[in-house]
Amino acid sequence: MKGTYFIKQILGGIFVTIAMVGLDQDLMQKNLSCAHIEDAQKNMYTFTGIFVLINIFFLSVGALLYIYASQNNVEIPTDLITGKPRTDLLFPEIAFHHLSLVPSVVFLLGLTAATFATTDSALTALTTSFCVDFLGMDKSENANKPNIVRTRHGVHIAFSFLMFIVIVIFNAINDASVVSMIFKIASYTYGPLLGLYGFGLFMKSKTVKDKWVPFICILSPAICFFISKNSAALLGDYVIDNELIIINGLITFLGLLLISKPATSQTKF
């Protein structure tokens, strides 16, 4: 079965969306900042509707770009090393070489605005998560420490530099479209998060040994990488694609189940 089989793409897309939109600190921090749970629920419903409309808009823009390229004989740019088509480069190719000045500037400003908005929220999420989870800045004993604001600024700058390095490396090694690569990476990085969420949601009568959880979350993507690379040989020509995140989450769930024990009255969620 091919990796692009329709049902596999739908199932993988559903769980990638649940993990990336519903479980990511980057997006959920908007709901966590609401004063009341009712406000958070309204925010989630509103965001869901807007998110669907935005996706329809971008899909329509992508379709129009392909229609324009087909009608005007615009070739899709290829990777200089591998020669593979780089479909994500079609947007700048048309904007800079096949449109007049004003549309090109508008396209460039739109792309820049969308990129900055995404990067800003990601940096905020990384900074908040690191300061709270690793530095414990939310604890009362650390709230009044000197230079705490300077430390937050330093963390933010450090993550900005790290993100720049990641972008440079990603651009150097990526030979496919950015969207397909993001989905592939998400299958490995968000799979354990999906498994953790599922375990916490359905196994409230159990508690895990915390020190083993990081090992499970590292081992699961490693197993998935092996399965993905050898799926055709192991599963009889079955090629794993976007549904890898489901397998990843399931392996994490089972791993957590192995290191869990019945919760006492003090440890129940």
C-alpha positions, -999 to 999 in steps of 0.1 A, spaced: 0 0 0 14 34 -10 23 61 15 -1 85 -3 -32 63 1 -62 85 8 -74 69 41 -38 69 55 -34 106 47 -68 115 64 -61 95 95 -25 108 98 -37 143 92 -64 141 119 -39 130 146 -12 154 135 -38 182 138 -48 170 172 -12 169 184 0 201 167 -31 223 174 -46 207 205 -15 197 225 12 222 215 21 248 241 25 272 212 -12 272 205 -27 261 238 -11 290 257 -38 312 242 -64 290 260 -44 287 292 -42 325 295 -80 328 297 -94 337 331 -122 312 331 -127 278 316 -158 290 298 -137 317 281 -111 291 271 -139 269 256 -152 298 236 -117 306 224 -112 270 213 -144 270 193 -136 304 177 -101 294 169 -113 261 153 -136 279 129 -109 305 120 -83 277 116 -105 259 91 -111 290 71 -74 299 70 -65 264 58 -91 266 31 -77 299 21 -41 287 19 -52 255 0 -70 277 -25 -40 300 -29 -18 269 -35 -43 256 -61 -43 290 -79 -5 291 -80 -5 257 -97 -32 268 -122 -12 300 -129 20 281 -134 3 256 -157 -13 283 -179 19 304 -181 43 275 -185 61 282 -152 83 252 -143 85 241 -106 120 249 -93 142 218 -86 168 211 -59 202 220 -72 218 189 -58 192 161 -61 172 176 -89 139 168 -71 110 193 -75 108 219 -47 71 228 -48 75 252 -19 97 274 -41 69 279 -66 55 308 -46 87 330 -47 94 319 -83 60 333 -95 62 363 -72 97 375 -81 99 365 -118 64 364 -132 45 393 -116 49 431 -116 64 451 -88 33 458 -67 20 422 -65 55 409 -58 58 433 -28 24 423 -15 32 386 -18 65 392 0 49 412 28 22 386 33 48 358 35 69 378 59 40 386 82 28 350 83 64 338 91 70 364 118 36 356 135 44 319 137 80 324 148 69 349 175 44 325 191 69 296 189 96 316 206 71 327 233 61 291 239 97 279 241 107 306 265 77 301 287 81 263 288 118 265 296 115 292 323 86 274 340 95 237 336 133 239 338 140 271 358 110 270 380 102 307 376 66 301 385 74 290 420 69 315 448 105 312 461 118 323 427 94 351 419 114 378 437 149 367 427 171 395 413 177 396 376 148 373 368 137 395 340 172 396 325 172 358 327 140 355 308 154 379 281 185 358 279 165 326 274 144 343 247 176 355 228 192 321 232 161 303 217 160 329 189 196 321 180 189 283 183 159 287 160 180 305 134 206 277 135 178 251 131 164 269 101 198 271 84 205 234 90 170 224 78 173 244 46 207 228 39 196 192 44 160 193 31 154 182 -4 116 180 -3 88 204 2 87 221 36 51 210 43 58 173 37 90 175 58 71 192 86 45 164 87 73 138 87 91 156 116 58 160 135 52 123 133 83 117 153 82 147 177 45 149 184 39 111 186 51 108 222 31 139 232 0 122 217 8 90 237 13 110 269 -20 128 265 -39 96 257 -24 78 287 -33 107 310 -68 108 296 -78 71 296 -56 57 324 -65 79 354 -64 48 376 -27 44 370 5 64 377 38 61 360 74 61 372 84 96 362 121 89 358 114 64 330 91 86 310 118 105 291 134 71 280 100 59 267 95 92 248 130 88 231 127 51 225 93 53 208 105 76 179 136 55 175 115 24 171 92 43 146 122 54 126 133 18 122 98 6 113 94 35 88 127 28 70 119 -10 68 81 -10 65 81 -23 29 102 -53 39 86 -59 73 50 -54 63 48 -67 28 51 -36 6 32 -15 31 47 20 31 42 40 63 36 77 58 16 102 78 0 75 100 34 71 116 23 95 143 -5 71 153 20 42 157 44 65 176 16 75 200 5 39 205 41 27 212 45 55 238 11 46 253 21 10 257 55 19 270 39 41 297 15 12 305 46 -10 311 61 14 336 28 22 354 13 10 386 -21 14 402 -26 49 416 -32 53 453 -57 79 466 -29 104 469 -15 99 433 -48 97 413 -52 125 387 
